Amino acid sequence: MDTYEIVVIGAGRIGRKIARELSEKGKKVAIVTLNDDAASIFERTIDALHHERPLVEPDPHGPPNVNTYRGFPRFESKEKILSVGDSHLQADRFVIATGAIPAIPPVQGLDEVSYETPLSLFSQEQLPSSLVIIGGGPVAVSLACVLAKRQSSISLICANDRLLIKEEPELSKLISSYLEKQGVTMTLKAQPIQVRSNGESKVVVYEKEGTRAEVEAKSLVVATGFVGHSREFGFENQGVYINGDNRVVVNEQMETAAPHIWAAGSVTGPPFHLALSQHQADLLIHNLTSPFFFQQRMESEPFPSVISTQPPIATVGLKEEEARKKYKDTACLTTPYSDEKGLIKLVGRKRSGEILGAHIIGPHSTEMILFLNLAKRADVPFPDLLDRQHYPSPTFGEALYHAIKGWVERGR
């Protein structure tokens, strides 16, 4: 029996960070290796491909001064003992950082054909000449954007009436227009119902408005998102609650329903953003090394999010529909920038000028959202951003200036 203060389950980017920093704070720590978090790998891979730079992999040897165990971990009973191969680890605290895995929809025949996920696709030496992608969310759309630049013939099958259904309609429309110009075929309101092989090709049968049709390509990619990697480790034997979408449920302090088990990262569920996972890890590390009265809680303020499309999408806060349901004095302004290659949508309250949300697609959107997020968190209203902030020229900050000016003039 090997005894530790803390055992971290999962050696992806978040698990390594937690193990390393807990060790630096004097804790006796072990880490159990698994495959890296699929959501994190995909985010880093797409970013590397967009910017045509190599993907930097984590150190395979694990954090220094942390004992590393390789093998499949599982809690076999209610005892605080984790089995890893022939080893048995006992600890005061366990941390779940097993990340996420690709979500696979229940489509007839899918388990009988070979298909790719957003991760396995990029492990091939050469991309296929034609692909059909099932999905219409951030993963599928990011994938279509990066593949369209590589001259593959792409068909996208989306069950919703527009791509990126959780984003503002204006952003969805612009990214759809970009993909269409790149030659991507998009079939919306189409529900995949069957998959089969036809020689070396794959055929997807779908139903659209009561009519069946099919599309054929050399390769099939299932890109319907990610789910928490949580089910096969026996966490339930310890009293950990896992909900229907495989998310390990935690409280505001990153504790699970089992008082000796904590969790952070993609395994705790969407949104699957590395910045959010890192913040959760920082909070967990602080709480595991601090007295009870100095414990911190997860912020309720929404985190800015980025979708690695081309051009990129960056958002924070409420969408227009959400804001209008909550505030009667909601005012919105949508304005193009960068020769109409980009678009900025601002959501706020007329009376106070309070920033409720910002949604940007276009060049440098991922940088501009930082400015608006900081203003939102600091409770700086739109009028103050216009009257008390200077925007140097020539910069993309000018686009923000014109958008904010337009909102203030309309809001007042």
Rosetta blueprint (number, residue, H / E / L):
1 M L
2 D E
3 T E
4 Y E
5 E E
6 I E
7 V E
8 V E
9 I E
10 G L
11 A L
12 G L
13 R H
14 I H
15 G H
16 R H
17 K H
18 I H
19 A H
20 R H
21 E H
22 L H
23 S H
24 E H
25 K L
26 G L
27 K L
28 K L
29 V E
30 A E
31 I E
32 V E
33 T E
34 L L
35 N L
36 D L
37 D L
38 A H
39 A H
40 S H
41 I H
42 F H
43 E H
44 R H
45 T H
46 I H
47 D H
48 A H
49 L H
50 H H
51 H L
52 E L
53 R L
54 P L
55 L L
56 V L
57 E L
58 P L
59 D L
60 P L
61 H L
62 G L
63 P L
64 P L
65 N L
66 V L
67 N E
68 T E
69 Y E
70 R E
71 G L
72 F L
73 P E
74 R E
75 F L
76 E L
77 S L
78 K L
79 E L
80 K L
81 I E
82 L E
83 S E
84 V E
85 G L
86 D L
87 S E
88 H E
89 L E
90 Q E
91 A E
92 D E
93 R E
94 F E
95 V E
96 I E
97 A L
98 T L
99 G L
100 A E
101 I E
102 P E
103 A L
104 I L
105 P L
106 P L
107 V L
108 Q E
109 G L
110 L H
111 D H
112 E H
113 V L
114 S L
115 Y L
116 E E
117 T L
118 P L
119 L L
120 S H
121 L H
122 F H
123 S H
124 Q L
125 E L
126 Q L
127 L L
128 P L
129 S L
130 S E
131 L E
132 V E
133 I E
134 I E
135 G L
136 G L
137 G L
138 P H
139 V H
140 A H
141 V H
142 S H
143 L H
144 A H
145 C H
146 V H
147 L H
148 A H
149 K L
150 R L
151 Q L
152 S L
153 S E
154 I E
155 S E
156 L E
157 I E
158 C L
159 A L
160 N L
161 D L
162 R L
163 L L
164 L L
165 I L
166 K L
167 E L
168 E L
169 P H
170 E H
171 L H
172 S H
173 K H
174 L H
175 I H
176 S H
177 S H
178 Y H
179 L H
180 E H
181 K H
182 Q L
183 G L
184 V L
185 T E
186 M E
187 T E
188 L L
189 K L
190 A E
191 Q E
192 P E
193 I E
194 Q E
195 V E
196 R E
197 S E
198 N E
199 G L
200 E L
201 S E
202 K E
203 V E
204 V E
205 V E
206 Y E
207 E E
208 K E
209 E L
210 G L
211 T E
212 R E
213 A E
214 E E
215 V E
216 E E
217 A E
218 K L
219 S E
220 L E
221 V E
222 V E
223 A L
224 T L
225 G L
226 F E
227 V E
228 G E
229 H L
230 S L
231 R H
232 E H
233 F H
234 G L
235 F H
236 E H
237 N H
238 Q H
239 G L
240 V L
241 Y L
242 I E
243 N L
244 G L
245 D L
246 N L
247 R L
248 V E
249 V L
250 V L
251 N L
252 E L
253 Q L
254 M L
255 E E
256 T L
257 A L
258 A L
259 P L
260 H L
261 I E
262 W E
263 A E
264 A L
265 G L
266 S H
267 V H
268 T H
269 G L
270 P L
271 P L
272 F L
273 H L
274 L H
275 A H
276 L H
277 S H
278 Q H
279 H H
280 Q H
281 A H
282 D H
283 L H
284 L H
285 I H
286 H H
287 N H
288 L H
289 T L
290 S L
291 P L
292 F H
293 F H
294 F H
295 Q L
296 Q L
297 R L
298 M L
299 E L
300 S L
301 E L
302 P L
303 F L
304 P L
305 S E
306 V E
307 I E
308 S L
309 T L
310 Q L
311 P L
312 P L
313 I E
314 A E
315 T E
316 V E
317 G E
318 L L
319 K L
320 E H
321 E H
322 E H
323 A H
324 R H
325 K H
326 K H
327 Y L
328 K L
329 D L
330 T E
331 A E
332 C E
333 L E
334 T E
335 T E
336 P E
337 Y E
338 S L
339 D L
340 E L
341 K L
342 G E
343 L E
344 I E
345 K E
346 L E
347 V E
348 G E
349 R E
350 K L
351 R L
352 S L
353 G L
354 E L
355 I E
356 L E
357 G E
358 A E
359 H E
360 I E
361 I E
362 G L
363 P L
364 H L
365 S H
366 T H
367 E H
368 M H
369 I H
370 L H
371 F H
372 L H
373 N H
374 L H
375 A H
376 K H
377 R H
378 A L
379 D L
380 V L
381 P L
382 F H
383 P H
384 D H
385 L H
386 L H
387 D H
388 R L
389 Q L
390 H L
391 Y L
392 P L
393 S L
394 P L
395 T L
396 F L
397 G H
398 E H
399 A H
400 L H
401 Y H
402 H H
403 A H
404 I H
405 K H
406 G H
407 W H
408 V H
409 E H
410 R H
411 G H
412 R L
